[in-house]
């Protein structure tokens, strides 16, 4: 076993230990843990922020460049999906409405 293999193994074991300790930190302690109110409030917005960070760039960019034409099915599907959500407040209706606009425009007209 050469030095590189030893260092690689040491790094893997070290990262595994750090991961296990970080993930089980709240279980190791015998005291009850409670997040501060500001942290609990901030975590309520985390899923929305993460979803926006993933979905919005997918809608408005193509190959890392902003969409340069209005003939992009994703734009219309996103608008219809958003309107459907605000109308019914149902995620399934949102998906169905968005896809009902996206598929004909993308597959049928090649947008």
Secondary structure, DSSP 8 states (H G I E B T S, - for coil): --HHHHHHHHHHHHHHHHHHHHHTHHHH-SS-----HHHHHHHHHHHHHHHHHHHHHHHHEETTEE---S--HHHHHHHHHHHHHHHH--HHHHHHHHHHHHHIIIIIS--
